C-alpha cells in the first residue's frame, strides 16, 4: 500500500492547507471564484494522474475489470481535485494577495458589532460596497469602541485580481 500512502499524504497535506483558509480574512473576487475551478481541475487532475501512474494504482488495488479501474480513478481523482480547489480558493489566493497585492482603501457599511467569539475578541460584520459582499473581521478593542453600531466606514487592506484581504478598519466616515 505504499502508493496509496503517497496519495493520502498529498490529500491530507492539501486538506490541512485548505482548512487554514478558514482563518484568513480573505474574500475572493468573482473572477477567481470561477477561475479557480479550471485551475483545480488541471492541478488536481495532473497530480492524480502522476500519482496513479507512478504508484500503479490499478495494479496496487488488484482491480481486474476496466469498470472497477474507472470507478477507482473517478473517485480518488475527484476527491483530490476537490481538495486542491479548496486549497486554491482561499489560502493560495490570500497568500498571493498578502504578498503581491496592492495597498488599498475601500468603503464598507457596518451591519453589526459583536464582542467575543472563536478566536476573535471584537468582531465587526461589514458589507463591502464595491462587491456587495458581507464579511466579519476582527478588530482591536479601541477600534471596536470607536466604530458606529451602523453606518459607513473605510477599511484598509490589500487587493489583487484574486480578491480582497482586509487588514484594518479605519474611522466611521467614508472617503
Secondary structure, DSSP 4 states (H G I P E B T S, - for coil): -HHHHHHHHHHHHHHHHHHHGGG---EE-HHHHHHHHHHHHHHHHHHHHHHHHHHTHHHHTT--SHHHHHHHHHHHHHHHHHHHHHIIIIIIHHHHHHHHPEEEEEEEEEEEEEE--TT-SEEEEEEETTTTEEEEEE--HHHHHHS-SSEEEEEEEEEETTEEEEEEE--SS--
